[in-house]
Amino acid sequence: MGGNLVESLIGAIVLVVAGVFLYVAYSTTDVGGRGGYPLGARFERVGSLSLGADVRLSGIKVGTVTRQSLDPQTYQAVVEFTVDKGLKLSQDSFAKITSDGLLGDTYIDIQPGGVDDMLEPGDELTFTQGPIDIFALISKAVYSGDSGSDE
């Protein structure tokens, strides 16, 4: 009988430790979300931007990419994301897809505008720039030499 009590206590301790671990993991990551408001943007292409990617302003994470789709009429990539509730962006804000170095994470960088009219939940940023294709630039530089000169 004493062995069953010890096993039950050890099992309860394991469950409590697992619960604490799950609570810490849930509260320190963005699994639960921050309850921000939704915005969108259209890009010619999104590169390696993925769901769950950061949305940053001045290098600080202020939101998360929540959805990507293709507009069948314009063939543009439509990206939906959330932004922290306390952050108000003006209607002329600029969204750019960029990355942390050559092998870093891809994210959306928001540059705030200066007009007094603010974006409402569900609005779309109209000023956007897709990612720069580094490999295409390098290829263009390598293969655009002086191949047509006569000596």
Backbone bond lengths (Angstrom), bond angles and torsions (degrees), N, CA, C in turn:
res aa  C-N    CA-C-N  psi(-1)  N-CA   C-N-CA  omega(-1)  CA-C   N-CA-C  phi
1 M - - - 1.443 - - 1.525 110.97 -
2 G 1.335 117.16 -37.29 1.456 121.52 -179.81 1.514 112.03 -66.98
3 G 1.354 116.09 -31.93 1.459 120.12 178.94 1.518 111.96 -67.60
4 N 1.324 117.45 -35.84 1.467 120.98 178.54 1.523 111.02 -67.13
5 L 1.335 116.63 -36.45 1.460 120.43 179.38 1.524 110.75 -66.76
6 V 1.316 116.94 -42.88 1.468 121.15 178.82 1.533 110.07 -63.93
7 E 1.316 117.05 -44.22 1.473 120.63 178.59 1.526 111.30 -63.00
8 S 1.313 116.49 -38.30 1.467 120.11 178.18 1.521 111.30 -66.30
9 L 1.328 117.16 -41.69 1.467 120.93 178.43 1.531 111.05 -64.59
10 I 1.323 117.43 -42.67 1.473 120.57 178.14 1.523 110.17 -63.81
11 G 1.315 117.06 -41.15 1.467 120.50 177.10 1.521 112.14 -62.07
12 A 1.340 116.80 -41.11 1.466 121.08 178.84 1.524 110.50 -65.35
13 I 1.335 117.04 -41.19 1.471 120.66 178.46 1.525 110.03 -63.43
14 V 1.323 117.60 -41.73 1.470 120.94 178.27 1.526 110.16 -61.86
15 L 1.318 117.91 -42.21 1.469 120.87 179.22 1.529 111.73 -65.25
16 V 1.329 117.54 -39.78 1.470 121.16 178.42 1.525 110.05 -65.00
17 V 1.327 117.74 -45.03 1.473 121.54 178.92 1.534 109.97 -62.30
18 A 1.324 117.57 -41.62 1.469 120.56 178.14 1.525 110.61 -64.03
19 G 1.325 117.00 -39.96 1.465 120.73 177.96 1.519 112.06 -63.55
20 V 1.333 116.59 -43.14 1.468 120.74 177.48 1.526 110.15 -62.72
21 F 1.306 117.04 -43.00 1.463 121.05 178.34 1.528 110.94 -60.07
22 L 1.322 117.86 -46.30 1.470 121.08 179.16 1.524 111.52 -63.16
23 Y 1.328 116.90 -39.69 1.466 120.27 178.31 1.529 111.31 -62.80
24 V 1.324 117.01 -45.90 1.469 120.91 179.48 1.529 110.46 -63.80
25 A 1.326 117.01 -43.91 1.462 120.33 179.73 1.524 110.92 -63.77
26 Y 1.300 118.23 -40.60 1.466 122.13 -179.19 1.519 111.58 -68.90
27 S 1.335 117.35 -39.17 1.462 119.95 -175.89 1.527 112.97 -80.03
28 T 1.324 119.30 -23.04 1.464 120.38 -178.58 1.517 113.33 -95.55
29 T 1.325 118.70 -7.40 1.458 121.39 176.30 1.513 108.79 -111.96
30 D 1.336 116.78 175.78 1.456 120.88 -179.87 1.513 112.78 -94.68
31 V 1.327 117.56 25.09 1.458 120.29 -179.23 1.517 109.76 -61.12
32 G 1.301 117.31 -41.64 1.460 120.99 -178.89 1.517 113.25 -80.81
33 G 1.306 117.48 -10.47 1.457 120.58 -178.42 1.517 111.21 74.19
34 R 1.297 115.40 165.13 1.456 120.07 -179.42 1.528 111.47 -107.23
35 G 1.303 117.62 1.55 1.453 119.18 178.50 1.511 113.10 72.96
36 G 1.303 117.81 34.35 1.454 120.86 179.20 1.518 112.02 -76.90
37 Y 1.324 115.71 177.08 1.459 119.85 178.69 1.529 109.99 -99.14
38 P 1.346 116.98 149.30 1.475 120.71 -174.57 1.525 112.52 -81.47
39 L 1.325 115.33 141.53 1.461 123.68 171.72 1.520 107.46 -136.66
40 G 1.314 116.72 169.41 1.451 121.00 178.14 1.521 111.07 -141.30
41 A 1.328 115.29 168.27 1.467 122.00 177.25 1.522 107.66 -157.63
42 R 1.331 116.29 152.22 1.463 122.48 178.20 1.522 108.67 -113.87
43 F 1.338 114.82 135.45 1.452 121.19 -179.49 1.524 109.28 -129.84
44 E 1.341 116.89 153.10 1.465 120.55 174.66 1.521 110.41 -66.04
45 R 1.329 116.21 -35.16 1.463 121.60 174.43 1.520 107.29 -158.78
46 V 1.336 116.05 158.58 1.459 119.76 -176.37 1.519 113.50 -113.22
47 G 1.322 117.95 -5.64 1.462 119.98 -179.91 1.509 111.37 61.88
48 S 1.316 116.84 -129.04 1.461 120.78 -177.05 1.529 112.47 -99.69
49 L 1.321 117.74 20.95 1.461 120.84 176.24 1.519 108.84 -64.32
50 S 1.317 117.46 131.78 1.463 120.69 -176.29 1.526 110.82 -124.93
51 L 1.323 114.86 166.80 1.461 119.82 175.28 1.517 109.20 -61.72
52 G 1.305 116.13 139.49 1.462 120.51 -178.39 1.512 113.37 87.79
53 A 1.341 117.66 -2.95 1.468 120.62 179.20 1.532 109.81 -65.14
54 D 1.308 115.35 155.23 1.457 120.94 -179.29 1.518 111.65 -71.59
55 V 1.326 115.00 151.67 1.458 123.79 164.55 1.518 103.96 -116.77
56 R 1.338 116.84 121.02 1.465 120.66 -173.88 1.522 111.47 -121.89
57 L 1.313 113.84 150.75 1.461 122.01 173.20 1.524 105.80 -133.12
58 S 1.317 117.13 122.51 1.474 122.57 -175.97 1.519 111.88 56.60
59 G 1.339 117.10 32.85 1.443 121.95 178.20 1.515 115.08 82.52
60 I 1.325 117.66 -2.67 1.462 122.28 -178.94 1.519 109.26 -102.09
61 K 1.318 116.97 133.94 1.456 120.62 178.97 1.518 110.17 -68.24
62 V 1.351 115.84 123.55 1.461 120.95 179.45 1.529 112.15 -123.33
63 G 1.331 117.15 0.65 1.457 119.56 -178.98 1.508 112.13 -175.09
64 T 1.344 114.51 -173.42 1.461 122.15 -175.22 1.521 110.43 -143.68
65 V 1.330 116.61 141.68 1.463 121.57 174.43 1.528 107.87 -72.17
66 T 1.346 116.64 127.12 1.460 120.56 -175.70 1.525 113.92 -111.78
67 R 1.331 117.38 -21.52 1.476 118.67 -176.67 1.520 109.89 -160.20
68 Q 1.336 115.60 146.58 1.468 122.28 173.49 1.514 107.90 -133.40
69 S 1.334 115.47 139.74 1.463 119.65 176.84 1.520 108.30 -151.11
70 L 1.328 114.82 171.32 1.464 121.33 179.40 1.516 108.58 -113.37
71 D 1.332 116.93 128.72 1.460 121.47 175.74 1.526 107.47 -78.58
72 P 1.344 118.91 115.43 1.468 120.54 -175.47 1.529 113.87 -69.11
73 Q 1.327 118.81 -18.52 1.468 120.78 178.13 1.530 112.21 -82.33
74 T 1.320 116.89 -44.43 1.470 120.29 -174.82 1.525 112.81 -103.15
75 Y 1.329 117.06 -11.11 1.466 123.30 -176.17 1.518 112.59 59.90
76 Q 1.306 116.30 27.33 1.459 120.82 175.34 1.525 109.53 -93.93
77 A 1.315 115.19 152.13 1.463 121.10 175.17 1.528 108.16 -81.90
78 V 1.317 116.05 125.66 1.465 121.86 177.44 1.521 107.18 -102.72
79 V 1.322 116.02 120.22 1.457 121.91 -178.40 1.526 107.95 -114.07
80 E 1.315 115.56 126.76 1.457 120.92 175.40 1.519 108.44 -109.05
81 F 1.324 115.78 141.68 1.452 121.24 -177.98 1.516 109.75 -149.75
82 T 1.319 115.65 165.10 1.456 120.88 175.82 1.518 109.46 -108.04
83 V 1.322 114.95 152.88 1.461 122.48 176.94 1.528 106.92 -130.83
84 D 1.317 117.28 141.33 1.469 122.13 -179.56 1.526 111.19 -48.96
85 K 1.333 115.77 139.40 1.468 121.80 -176.68 1.521 113.22 -57.61
86 G 1.306 117.50 -37.00 1.456 121.06 -176.85 1.520 114.36 -75.15
87 L 1.314 117.90 -6.86 1.459 122.44 -176.36 1.522 109.87 -99.55
88 K 1.305 117.17 118.16 1.462 121.93 177.81 1.524 108.84 -105.78
89 L 1.338 115.97 123.32 1.469 121.69 -179.27 1.518 109.95 -106.42
90 S 1.328 116.14 139.75 1.463 119.86 178.37 1.525 110.16 -76.89
91 Q 1.327 115.88 160.11 1.460 121.25 -174.59 1.524 113.50 -66.26
92 D 1.320 118.33 -19.17 1.458 119.65 179.27 1.537 112.21 -99.46
93 S 1.332 117.08 21.37 1.463 120.76 176.25 1.523 109.73 -65.60
94 F 1.330 115.42 154.97 1.460 122.86 -173.06 1.522 109.34 -118.54
95 A 1.333 117.14 131.67 1.466 121.98 178.68 1.524 109.06 -113.18
96 K 1.324 116.29 130.11 1.460 121.90 -178.53 1.523 108.68 -132.95
97 I 1.339 116.06 135.12 1.465 120.33 175.11 1.524 107.33 -88.62
98 T 1.322 115.43 125.01 1.456 120.59 -177.66 1.529 108.92 -143.92
99 S 1.317 116.74 179.73 1.467 119.46 -179.75 1.516 110.30 -142.76
100 D 1.323 114.89 163.89 1.461 121.76 175.97 1.519 108.50 -85.73
101 G 1.308 118.64 88.12 1.455 122.47 179.41 1.516 112.24 74.96
102 L 1.334 115.97 -168.82 1.463 120.73 -177.51 1.523 113.02 -69.01
103 L 1.309 117.71 -38.28 1.457 120.92 -175.58 1.523 112.75 -112.53
104 G 1.327 117.67 11.41 1.461 120.61 -176.99 1.512 113.24 -81.88
105 D 1.317 114.35 175.80 1.458 121.47 179.53 1.526 110.63 -66.81
106 T 1.325 115.66 145.14 1.455 121.87 175.39 1.522 108.22 -91.83
107 Y 1.318 116.82 137.57 1.459 121.25 -178.45 1.527 110.15 -148.41
108 I 1.331 116.05 170.67 1.467 121.64 175.83 1.522 107.49 -98.54
109 D 1.319 115.39 125.41 1.453 121.82 177.77 1.525 107.93 -102.71
110 I 1.319 117.36 120.90 1.461 122.61 179.56 1.526 108.63 -98.89
111 Q 1.320 115.50 129.80 1.457 120.75 173.97 1.523 106.95 -114.80
112 P 1.329 117.31 116.15 1.469 120.29 -174.84 1.518 112.22 -67.29
113 G 1.320 114.32 148.06 1.456 120.90 177.67 1.514 110.90 -91.30
114 G 1.334 115.09 -165.47 1.451 118.87 -175.75 1.510 116.39 -125.33
115 V 1.330 118.83 1.16 1.462 119.48 -179.29 1.523 110.27 -79.49
116 D 1.324 115.19 162.46 1.460 120.40 -177.58 1.528 113.88 -81.56
117 D 1.334 117.99 -20.67 1.465 120.98 -179.58 1.520 109.41 -77.36
118 M 1.331 115.91 128.96 1.467 121.29 -176.27 1.527 111.24 -101.60
119 L 1.335 115.19 153.31 1.459 121.31 175.73 1.524 109.61 -71.66
120 E 1.310 115.60 141.62 1.456 122.23 176.66 1.528 108.74 -100.58
121 P 1.333 118.28 159.90 1.461 119.91 175.85 1.528 111.57 -54.54
122 G 1.333 116.19 132.25 1.460 122.00 -179.25 1.518 114.01 91.93
123 D 1.344 119.05 -8.46 1.464 121.59 178.85 1.526 110.48 -71.41
124 E 1.332 114.79 166.42 1.452 121.72 -179.89 1.524 110.02 -118.98
125 L 1.321 116.68 135.58 1.454 120.52 173.88 1.524 107.64 -74.04
126 T 1.325 117.16 132.80 1.465 120.12 -175.89 1.527 112.58 -95.48
127 F 1.311 117.56 -21.55 1.459 121.20 -179.43 1.524 108.40 -100.12
128 T 1.342 116.14 110.02 1.467 120.64 -176.12 1.525 111.18 -137.41
129 Q 1.314 115.12 160.96 1.462 122.49 173.75 1.516 108.11 -144.27
130 G 1.319 116.40 127.71 1.462 121.15 177.98 1.513 111.22 -75.23
131 P 1.313 116.23 178.66 1.469 119.59 -178.54 1.523 111.98 -70.79
132 I 1.311 115.78 149.55 1.461 121.15 176.07 1.521 108.21 -83.20
133 D 1.322 116.50 129.79 1.463 121.52 -178.92 1.531 108.55 -86.78
134 I 1.330 115.67 96.76 1.465 121.86 -176.70 1.525 111.42 -60.53
135 F 1.328 116.74 -41.38 1.467 120.14 -177.26 1.520 111.53 -66.50
136 A 1.325 117.92 -36.39 1.460 120.72 176.73 1.531 110.52 -66.73
137 L 1.327 117.16 -39.25 1.464 120.18 177.72 1.525 111.56 -64.55
138 I 1.325 116.65 -43.30 1.466 120.33 178.77 1.521 110.18 -64.56
139 S 1.330 116.62 -43.24 1.464 121.18 178.80 1.521 110.99 -61.23
140 K 1.317 116.83 -42.13 1.461 120.95 179.27 1.525 110.68 -64.07
141 A 1.324 116.68 -40.56 1.463 120.50 179.82 1.523 111.36 -67.44
142 V 1.326 117.37 -38.51 1.460 121.24 -177.93 1.531 111.06 -72.18
143 Y 1.317 116.57 -43.98 1.459 120.34 -173.30 1.526 114.49 -94.78
144 S 1.312 118.46 4.03 1.468 119.08 178.81 1.528 111.12 -102.71
145 G 1.301 115.96 32.66 1.464 121.42 179.77 1.515 111.54 -66.90
146 D 1.285 115.54 -172.73 1.466 123.25 -176.69 1.524 109.31 -87.34
147 S 1.351 116.32 63.95 1.466 120.22 -174.17 1.519 114.33 -79.42
148 G 1.319 118.68 -14.92 1.466 119.80 -176.53 1.513 114.29 -100.61
149 S 1.329 119.55 11.27 1.467 120.24 -177.04 1.513 111.02 -85.12
150 D 1.315 115.98 145.05 1.476 122.33 176.98 1.530 108.37 -104.88
151 E 1.319 114.56 132.87 1.465 117.83 178.56 1.482 110.87 -118.01
